[in-house]
């Protein structure tokens, strides 16, 4: 992921999978306020619209940005 420092690509699995350990790691407490989660497409992050809203709210509460490349 060009142009991003400390970029750590993860989770090449389907968004429909129940267990997503790489996503869990990316959202772990180690991601800090002011950090930014960069994803290729919105459908890679959430399993449903509700799931996307919940994840977005959780990131916002932690002051973590979300950038979608496509």
Phi, psi and omega per residue, in radians:
X1 nan 1.645 -3.072
X2 -1.123 2.528 3.074
X3 1.490 0.004 -3.137
X4 -2.064 2.208 3.059
X5 -1.433 2.587 3.129
X6 1.027 0.477 3.122
X7 -1.207 2.355 3.136
X8 -2.282 1.650 3.119
X9 -1.067 2.560 -3.134
X10 -2.734 2.965 2.924
X11 0.928 1.445 3.061
X12 -1.663 0.181 -3.092
X13 -1.531 2.934 3.124
X14 -1.166 2.535 3.077
X15 -1.204 -0.243 -3.120
X16 -1.415 -0.217 -3.132
X17 -1.135 2.478 3.110
X18 -1.256 -0.822 -3.114
X19 -1.654 2.132 -3.137
X20 -2.322 1.305 -3.049
X21 -1.067 -0.569 3.137
X22 -1.217 -0.644 3.059
X23 -1.160 -0.724 3.099
X24 -1.016 -0.720 3.108
X25 -1.126 -0.718 -3.115
X26 -1.156 -0.513 -3.120
X27 -1.699 0.088 -3.099
X28 -1.072 2.901 3.133
X29 -1.024 -0.213 3.127
X30 -1.240 -0.347 3.045
X31 -1.355 2.218 -2.959
X32 -1.933 2.885 3.042
X33 -0.961 2.347 -3.118
X34 1.648 -0.281 3.075
X35 -1.277 2.919 3.128
X36 -2.344 2.257 3.045
X37 -1.604 2.120 -3.100
X38 -1.931 2.207 3.130
X39 -2.185 2.700 -3.123
X40 -1.268 -0.802 -3.136
X41 -2.504 2.623 -3.121
X42 -1.043 -0.627 -3.106
X43 -1.229 -0.150 3.074
X44 -1.436 -0.270 -3.062
X45 -1.638 -0.875 -3.013
X46 -1.945 2.679 3.115
X47 -1.471 -0.364 -3.128
X48 -2.736 2.991 3.099
X49 -1.084 -0.724 3.117
X50 -1.055 -0.765 3.127
X51 -1.082 -0.714 3.104
X52 -1.097 -0.736 3.136
X53 -1.108 -0.765 3.137
X54 -1.113 -0.788 3.116
X55 -1.119 -0.741 3.116
X56 -1.069 -0.733 3.118
X57 -1.139 -0.718 3.132
X58 -1.114 -0.723 3.106
X59 -1.149 -0.747 -3.135
X60 -1.088 -0.733 3.118
X61 -1.053 -0.548 -3.133
X62 -1.606 0.077 -3.119
X63 1.028 0.708 3.088
X64 -1.853 2.252 -3.141
X65 -1.381 2.802 3.077
X66 -2.296 2.173 3.121
X67 -2.139 2.233 3.132
X68 -1.883 2.149 -3.061
X69 -1.321 -0.569 3.122
X70 -2.080 nan nan
